[in-house]
Amino acid sequence: YYDIEKLKKKIKKPIALYEVYYLGNSITHTNYLQLQNHHGVERFDWNFSVSDIAEIRSLPSPSLRWSSIGLHLANCGLRPTTKNELIAIIDFAQIGFEEYRKEQIRILESFPQIKLIYLEGQYTFEQIRDLYQQASLIFIQFPEAYGVSIAECLSAGCKVVVKEEEWAMSWRLVNESNDEFLPDCFFVYDNSQLLHAYLKDYIANFIPEKNAFDVHDSFMQHYPHFYYGNKSQLLDSFKHIENYKFYDQE
Protein backbone atom coordinates (compact mmCIF):
# COMPACT_ATOMS: atom_id res chain seq x y z
CA TYR A 1 0.00 0.00 0.00
CA TYR A 2 2.82 2.41 0.86
CA ASP A 3 5.20 0.80 -1.67
CA ILE A 4 7.65 -0.12 1.08
CA GLU A 5 9.57 -2.41 -1.25
CA LYS A 6 10.33 0.39 -3.70
CA LEU A 7 11.36 2.67 -0.84
CA LYS A 8 13.79 0.06 0.53
CA LYS A 9 15.51 -0.24 -2.84
CA LYS A 10 15.75 3.51 -3.13
CA ILE A 11 17.13 4.43 0.30
CA LYS A 12 19.18 1.24 0.87
CA LYS A 13 18.25 1.21 4.53
CA PRO A 14 16.14 -1.10 6.69
CA ILE A 15 12.56 -0.06 7.38
CA ALA A 16 10.91 -0.91 10.68
CA LEU A 17 7.27 -0.91 11.75
CA TYR A 18 6.34 0.23 15.27
CA GLU A 19 2.84 -0.97 16.13
CA VAL A 20 0.95 -1.58 19.33
CA TYR A 21 1.02 -5.34 18.69
CA TYR A 22 3.19 -7.76 16.74
CA LEU A 23 1.33 -8.89 13.64
CA GLY A 24 2.42 -12.50 14.19
CA ASN A 25 0.44 -12.52 17.44
CA SER A 26 -2.80 -11.52 15.75
CA ILE A 27 -4.20 -14.58 14.00
CA THR A 28 -7.25 -12.69 12.75
CA HIS A 29 -5.19 -10.06 10.93
CA THR A 30 -2.61 -12.56 9.68
CA ASN A 31 -5.31 -14.77 8.16
CA TYR A 32 -7.01 -11.77 6.58
CA LEU A 33 -3.78 -10.63 4.94
CA GLN A 34 -3.08 -14.12 3.60
CA LEU A 35 -6.58 -14.48 2.16
CA GLN A 36 -6.27 -11.11 0.43
CA ASN A 37 -2.74 -11.88 -0.85
CA HIS A 38 -1.37 -8.92 1.07
CA HIS A 39 2.06 -8.63 2.62
CA GLY A 40 2.51 -10.11 6.08
CA VAL A 41 4.94 -9.64 8.94
CA GLU A 42 7.89 -10.22 6.59
CA ARG A 43 7.31 -6.95 4.77
CA PHE A 44 9.31 -4.86 7.21
CA ASP A 45 12.94 -5.43 8.09
CA TRP A 46 12.19 -5.13 11.77
CA ASN A 47 9.02 -5.03 13.85
CA PHE A 48 8.64 -3.09 17.09
CA SER A 49 5.61 -3.65 19.28
CA VAL A 50 4.34 -2.17 22.53
CA SER A 51 3.31 -5.54 23.98
CA ASP A 52 4.30 -9.16 23.38
CA ILE A 53 0.72 -10.42 23.44
CA ALA A 54 -2.35 -9.87 21.28
CA GLU A 55 -4.63 -12.79 20.46
CA ILE A 56 -1.73 -15.09 21.32
CA ARG A 57 1.51 -14.61 23.23
CA SER A 58 4.99 -15.28 21.86
CA LEU A 59 8.44 -14.10 22.82
CA PRO A 60 10.26 -11.47 20.73
CA SER A 61 13.55 -12.61 19.23
CA PRO A 62 16.17 -11.43 16.71
CA SER A 63 15.36 -14.43 14.51
CA LEU A 64 11.84 -13.07 14.11
CA ARG A 65 13.20 -9.54 13.62
CA TRP A 66 10.91 -8.38 16.38
CA SER A 67 11.36 -6.44 19.63
CA SER A 68 8.83 -5.53 22.29
CA ILE A 69 9.81 -2.03 23.43
CA GLY A 70 6.78 -0.83 25.37
CA LEU A 71 5.38 2.68 25.28
CA HIS A 72 6.76 5.94 26.64
CA LEU A 73 4.06 7.98 28.35
CA ALA A 74 6.08 9.54 31.15
CA ASN A 75 6.27 12.92 29.44
CA CYS A 76 2.60 13.20 28.47
CA GLY A 77 1.62 14.87 31.73
CA LEU A 78 -0.73 12.15 33.01
CA ARG A 79 -0.37 11.60 36.76
CA PRO A 80 -2.68 10.35 39.52
CA THR A 81 -4.44 13.12 41.42
CA THR A 82 -7.11 13.42 44.07
CA LYS A 83 -10.49 12.73 42.49
CA ASN A 84 -12.84 15.36 43.89
CA GLU A 85 -15.93 13.63 42.54
CA LEU A 86 -16.75 10.12 41.39
CA ILE A 87 -16.73 10.19 37.57
CA ALA A 88 -17.09 7.26 35.16
CA ILE A 89 -16.29 7.50 31.45
CA ILE A 90 -18.30 5.49 28.94
CA ASP A 91 -16.01 4.77 26.01
CA PHE A 92 -16.96 5.45 22.38
CA ALA A 93 -19.73 3.26 20.99
CA GLN A 94 -18.53 0.45 18.74
CA ILE A 95 -20.51 -1.24 15.97
CA GLY A 96 -21.58 -4.71 17.06
CA PHE A 97 -21.05 -3.99 20.76
CA GLU A 98 -24.00 -1.68 21.36
CA GLU A 99 -25.72 -4.02 23.84
CA TYR A 100 -22.67 -4.11 26.11
CA ARG A 101 -22.62 -0.33 26.23
CA LYS A 102 -26.35 -0.18 26.99
CA GLU A 103 -25.88 -2.67 29.82
CA GLN A 104 -23.07 -0.61 31.33
CA ILE A 105 -25.07 2.62 31.09
CA ARG A 106 -28.20 1.02 32.55
CA ILE A 107 -26.33 -0.20 35.61
CA LEU A 108 -24.34 3.00 36.07
CA GLU A 109 -27.46 5.16 35.88
CA SER A 110 -28.83 3.31 38.91
CA PHE A 111 -26.09 4.97 40.97
CA PRO A 112 -26.75 8.74 41.15
CA GLN A 113 -23.48 9.16 43.09
CA ILE A 114 -21.56 8.52 39.88
CA LYS A 115 -21.26 11.31 37.31
CA LEU A 116 -21.21 9.90 33.76
CA ILE A 117 -19.24 11.18 30.78
CA TYR A 118 -20.18 9.67 27.41
CA LEU A 119 -17.40 9.81 24.83
CA GLU A 120 -18.63 10.78 21.38
CA GLY A 121 -17.46 12.94 18.52
CA GLN A 122 -13.85 14.11 18.46
CA TYR A 123 -11.43 15.39 21.08
CA THR A 124 -7.96 16.87 21.05
CA PHE A 125 -5.24 15.00 22.94
CA GLU A 126 -5.43 17.63 25.66
CA GLN A 127 -9.21 17.36 25.99
CA ILE A 128 -9.37 13.58 26.21
CA ARG A 129 -6.46 13.39 28.63
CA ASP A 130 -8.11 15.98 30.83
CA LEU A 131 -11.17 13.73 31.05
CA TYR A 132 -8.99 10.75 31.93
CA GLN A 133 -7.37 12.86 34.63
CA GLN A 134 -10.76 13.67 36.18
CA ALA A 135 -12.29 10.19 36.03
CA SER A 136 -12.01 7.28 38.44
CA LEU A 137 -13.41 4.60 36.12
CA ILE A 138 -13.51 4.02 32.37
CA PHE A 139 -15.78 1.42 30.80
CA ILE A 140 -14.23 -0.14 27.68
CA GLN A 141 -16.66 -1.14 24.94
CA PHE A 142 -14.94 -3.83 22.88
CA PRO A 143 -11.70 -5.86 22.54
CA GLU A 144 -8.70 -3.55 22.15
CA ALA A 145 -5.63 -4.65 20.18
CA TYR A 146 -3.66 -2.80 22.85
CA GLY A 147 -5.56 0.29 23.88
CA VAL A 148 -3.48 3.44 24.23
CA SER A 149 -6.51 4.89 26.02
CA ILE A 150 -6.12 2.13 28.63
CA ALA A 151 -2.50 3.10 29.22
CA GLU A 152 -3.38 6.78 29.45
CA CYS A 153 -6.21 6.14 31.91
CA LEU A 154 -4.08 3.97 34.17
CA SER A 155 -1.34 6.63 34.05
CA ALA A 156 -3.91 9.08 35.41
CA GLY A 157 -5.14 6.66 38.07
CA CYS A 158 -8.40 5.85 36.28
CA LYS A 159 -9.38 2.21 36.73
CA VAL A 160 -10.37 0.20 33.65
CA VAL A 161 -13.60 -1.84 33.62
CA VAL A 162 -13.99 -4.57 30.98
CA LYS A 163 -16.57 -7.25 30.28
CA GLU A 164 -13.94 -9.90 29.57
CA GLU A 165 -10.17 -10.22 30.03
CA GLU A 166 -9.75 -10.48 26.25
CA TRP A 167 -11.07 -6.92 25.91
CA ALA A 168 -7.67 -5.84 27.27
CA MET A 169 -5.84 -8.57 25.41
CA SER A 170 -2.36 -7.02 25.40
CA TRP A 171 -2.50 -6.46 29.16
CA ARG A 172 -2.99 -10.06 30.25
CA LEU A 173 -0.40 -11.41 32.68
CA VAL A 174 0.48 -15.01 33.52
CA ASN A 175 0.59 -16.38 37.07
CA GLU A 176 2.58 -19.30 38.47
CA SER A 177 -0.10 -21.73 37.30
CA ASN A 178 0.23 -20.37 33.79
CA ASP A 179 -3.25 -18.85 33.95
CA GLU A 180 -3.83 -15.46 32.37
CA PHE A 181 -5.27 -12.63 34.45
CA LEU A 182 -5.59 -8.85 34.72
CA PRO A 183 -4.24 -7.15 37.86
CA ASP A 184 -6.27 -5.00 40.25
CA CYS A 185 -5.97 -1.80 38.21
CA PHE A 186 -8.63 -3.53 36.08
CA PHE A 187 -12.06 -4.82 37.00
CA VAL A 188 -13.47 -7.71 34.98
CA TYR A 189 -17.19 -8.49 35.20
CA ASP A 190 -18.91 -11.29 33.34
CA ASN A 191 -22.48 -10.47 34.30
CA SER A 192 -24.59 -7.47 35.26
CA GLN A 193 -25.08 -8.64 38.86
CA LEU A 194 -21.33 -8.70 39.44
CA LEU A 195 -20.92 -5.22 37.95
CA HIS A 196 -23.73 -3.83 40.09
CA ALA A 197 -22.23 -5.34 43.24
CA TYR A 198 -18.79 -4.01 42.36
CA LEU A 199 -20.04 -0.45 41.83
CA LYS A 200 -21.97 -0.53 45.10
CA ASP A 201 -18.83 -1.60 46.94
CA TYR A 202 -16.65 0.86 45.03
CA ILE A 203 -18.84 3.80 46.06
CA ALA A 204 -18.89 2.68 49.69
CA ASN A 205 -15.09 2.49 49.82
CA PHE A 206 -14.20 5.40 47.56
CA ILE A 207 -11.42 7.58 49.01
CA PRO A 208 -10.73 10.66 46.83
CA GLU A 209 -7.15 11.03 48.07
CA LYS A 210 -6.26 7.34 47.61
CA ASN A 211 -8.02 5.49 44.79
CA ALA A 212 -6.19 7.05 41.86
CA PHE A 213 -2.79 6.49 43.46
CA ASP A 214 -3.59 2.82 44.13
CA VAL A 215 -4.52 2.34 40.46
CA HIS A 216 -1.35 4.07 39.28
CA ASP A 217 0.81 2.05 41.70
CA SER A 218 -0.65 -1.20 40.36
CA PHE A 219 -0.07 -0.01 36.80
CA MET A 220 3.56 0.80 37.54
CA GLN A 221 4.11 -2.45 39.41
CA HIS A 222 2.92 -4.63 36.55
CA TYR A 223 3.57 -2.50 33.44
CA PRO A 224 6.47 -0.05 33.95
CA HIS A 225 7.44 -0.63 30.30
CA PHE A 226 4.07 0.83 29.26
CA TYR A 227 4.96 4.11 30.98
CA TYR A 228 8.72 4.49 30.62
CA GLY A 229 9.26 2.24 27.60
CA ASN A 230 11.83 -0.56 27.43
CA LYS A 231 15.04 1.23 26.56
CA SER A 232 17.28 -1.84 26.88
CA GLN A 233 15.20 -3.76 24.32
CA LEU A 234 15.26 -0.80 21.98
CA LEU A 235 19.03 -0.42 22.16
CA ASP A 236 19.56 -4.17 21.81
CA SER A 237 17.42 -4.26 18.68
CA PHE A 238 19.47 -1.45 17.14
CA LYS A 239 22.56 -3.64 17.47
CA HIS A 240 20.87 -6.47 15.61
CA ILE A 241 19.60 -4.13 12.92
CA GLU A 242 23.10 -2.69 12.39
CA ASN A 243 24.60 -6.15 11.99
CA TYR A 244 21.96 -7.58 9.70
CA LYS A 245 22.07 -7.42 5.91
CA PHE A 246 18.54 -6.27 5.09
CA TYR A 247 18.96 -5.18 1.50
CA ASP A 248 21.00 -5.80 -1.63
CA GLN A 249 24.28 -3.93 -1.18
CA GLU A 250 24.45 -3.25 -4.92
C-alpha positions in Angstrom: 0.0 0.0 0.0 2.8 2.4 0.9 5.2 0.8 -1.7 7.6 -0.1 1.1 9.6 -2.4 -1.3 10.3 0.4 -3.7 11.4 2.7 -0.8 13.8 0.1 0.5 15.5 -0.2 -2.8 15.8 3.5 -3.1 17.1 4.4 0.3 19.2 1.2 0.9 18.3 1.2 4.5 16.1 -1.1 6.7 12.6 -0.1 7.4 10.9 -0.9 10.7 7.3 -0.9 11.8 6.3 0.2 15.3 2.8 -1.0 16.1 0.9 -1.6 19.3 1.0 -5.3 18.7 3.2 -7.8 16.7 1.3 -8.9 13.6 2.4 -12.5 14.2 0.4 -12.5 17.4 -2.8 -11.5 15.7 -4.2 -14.6 14.0 -7.2 -12.7 12.7 -5.2 -10.1 10.9 -2.6 -12.6 9.7 -5.3 -14.8 8.2 -7.0 -11.8 6.6 -3.8 -10.6 4.9 -3.1 -14.1 3.6 -6.6 -14.5 2.2 -6.3 -11.1 0.4 -2.7 -11.9 -0.9 -1.4 -8.9 1.1 2.1 -8.6 2.6 2.5 -10.1 6.1 4.9 -9.6 8.9 7.9 -10.2 6.6 7.3 -6.9 4.8 9.3 -4.9 7.2 12.9 -5.4 8.1 12.2 -5.1 11.8 9.0 -5.0 13.9 8.6 -3.1 17.1 5.6 -3.6 19.3 4.3 -2.2 22.5 3.3 -5.5 24.0 4.3 -9.2 23.4 0.7 -10.4 23.4 -2.3 -9.9 21.3 -4.6 -12.8 20.5 -1.7 -15.1 21.3 1.5 -14.6 23.2 5.0 -15.3 21.9 8.4 -14.1 22.8 10.3 -11.5 20.7 13.5 -12.6 19.2 16.2 -11.4 16.7 15.4 -14.4 14.5 11.8 -13.1 14.1 13.2 -9.5 13.6 10.9 -8.4 16.4 11.4 -6.4 19.6 8.8 -5.5 22.3 9.8 -2.0 23.4 6.8 -0.8 25.4 5.4 2.7 25.3 6.8 5.9 26.6 4.1 8.0 28.4 6.1 9.5 31.2 6.3 12.9 29.4 2.6 13.2 28.5 1.6 14.9 31.7 -0.7 12.1 33.0 -0.4 11.6 36.8 -2.7 10.4 39.5 -4.4 13.1 41.4 -7.1 13.4 44.1 -10.5 12.7 42.5 -12.8 15.4 43.9 -15.9 13.6 42.5 -16.7 10.1 41.4 -16.7 10.2 37.6 -17.1 7.3 35.2 -16.3 7.5 31.5 -18.3 5.5 28.9 -16.0 4.8 26.0 -17.0 5.4 22.4 -19.7 3.3 21.0 -18.5 0.4 18.7 -20.5 -1.2 16.0 -21.6 -4.7 17.1 -21.0 -4.0 20.8 -24.0 -1.7 21.4 -25.7 -4.0 23.8 -22.7 -4.1 26.1 -22.6 -0.3 26.2 -26.4 -0.2 27.0 -25.9 -2.7 29.8 -23.1 -0.6 31.3 -25.1 2.6 31.1 -28.2 1.0 32.6 -26.3 -0.2 35.6 -24.3 3.0 36.1 -27.5 5.2 35.9 -28.8 3.3 38.9 -26.1 5.0 41.0 -26.7 8.7 41.2 -23.5 9.2 43.1 -21.6 8.5 39.9 -21.3 11.3 37.3 -21.2 9.9 33.8 -19.2 11.2 30.8 -20.2 9.7 27.4 -17.4 9.8 24.8 -18.6 10.8 21.4 -17.5 12.9 18.5 -13.9 14.1 18.5 -11.4 15.4 21.1 -8.0 16.9 21.0 -5.2 15.0 22.9 -5.4 17.6 25.7 -9.2 17.4 26.0 -9.4 13.6 26.2 -6.5 13.4 28.6 -8.1 16.0 30.8 -11.2 13.7 31.1 -9.0 10.7 31.9 -7.4 12.9 34.6 -10.8 13.7 36.2 -12.3 10.2 36.0 -12.0 7.3 38.4 -13.4 4.6 36.1 -13.5 4.0 32.4 -15.8 1.4 30.8 -14.2 -0.1 27.7 -16.7 -1.1 24.9 -14.9 -3.8 22.9 -11.7 -5.9 22.5 -8.7 -3.5 22.2 -5.6 -4.7 20.2 -3.7 -2.8 22.8 -5.6 0.3 23.9 -3.5 3.4 24.2 -6.5 4.9 26.0 -6.1 2.1 28.6 -2.5 3.1 29.2 -3.4 6.8 29.5 -6.2 6.1 31.9 -4.1 4.0 34.2 -1.3 6.6 34.0 -3.9 9.1 35.4 -5.1 6.7 38.1 -8.4 5.9 36.3 -9.4 2.2 36.7 -10.4 0.2 33.6 -13.6 -1.8 33.6 -14.0 -4.6 31.0 -16.6 -7.2 30.3 -13.9 -9.9 29.6 -10.2 -10.2 30.0 -9.7 -10.5 26.2 -11.1 -6.9 25.9 -7.7 -5.8 27.3 -5.8 -8.6 25.4 -2.4 -7.0 25.4 -2.5 -6.5 29.2 -3.0 -10.1 30.3 -0.4 -11.4 32.7 0.5 -15.0 33.5 0.6 -16.4 37.1 2.6 -19.3 38.5 -0.1 -21.7 37.3 0.2 -20.4 33.8 -3.2 -18.8 33.9 -3.8 -15.5 32.4 -5.3 -12.6 34.4 -5.6 -8.9 34.7 -4.2 -7.2 37.9 -6.3 -5.0 40.2 -6.0 -1.8 38.2 -8.6 -3.5 36.1 -12.1 -4.8 37.0 -13.5 -7.7 35.0 -17.2 -8.5 35.2 -18.9 -11.3 33.3 -22.5 -10.5 34.3 -24.6 -7.5 35.3 -25.1 -8.6 38.9 -21.3 -8.7 39.4 -20.9 -5.2 37.9 -23.7 -3.8 40.1 -22.2 -5.3 43.2 -18.8 -4.0 42.4 -20.0 -0.5 41.8 -22.0 -0.5 45.1 -18.8 -1.6 46.9 -16.6 0.9 45.0 -18.8 3.8 46.1 -18.9 2.7 49.7 -15.1 2.5 49.8 -14.2 5.4 47.6 -11.4 7.6 49.0 -10.7 10.7 46.8 -7.2 11.0 48.1 -6.3 7.3 47.6 -8.0 5.5 44.8 -6.2 7.1 41.9 -2.8 6.5 43.5 -3.6 2.8 44.1 -4.5 2.3 40.5 -1.4 4.1 39.3 0.8 2.1 41.7 -0.6 -1.2 40.4 -0.1 0.0 36.8 3.6 0.8 37.5 4.1 -2.5 39.4 2.9 -4.6 36.5 3.6 -2.5 33.4 6.5 0.0 34.0 7.4 -0.6 30.3 4.1 0.8 29.3 5.0 4.1 31.0 8.7 4.5 30.6 9.3 2.2 27.6 11.8 -0.6 27.4 15.0 1.2 26.6 17.3 -1.8 26.9 15.2 -3.8 24.3 15.3 -0.8 22.0 19.0 -0.4 22.2 19.6 -4.2 21.8 17.4 -4.3 18.7 19.5 -1.4 17.1 22.6 -3.6 17.5 20.9 -6.5 15.6 19.6 -4.1 12.9 23.1 -2.7 12.4 24.6 -6.2 12.0 22.0 -7.6 9.7 22.1 -7.4 5.9 18.5 -6.3 5.1 19.0 -5.2 1.5 21.0 -5.8 -1.6 24.3 -3.9 -1.2 24.5 -3.3 -4.9 
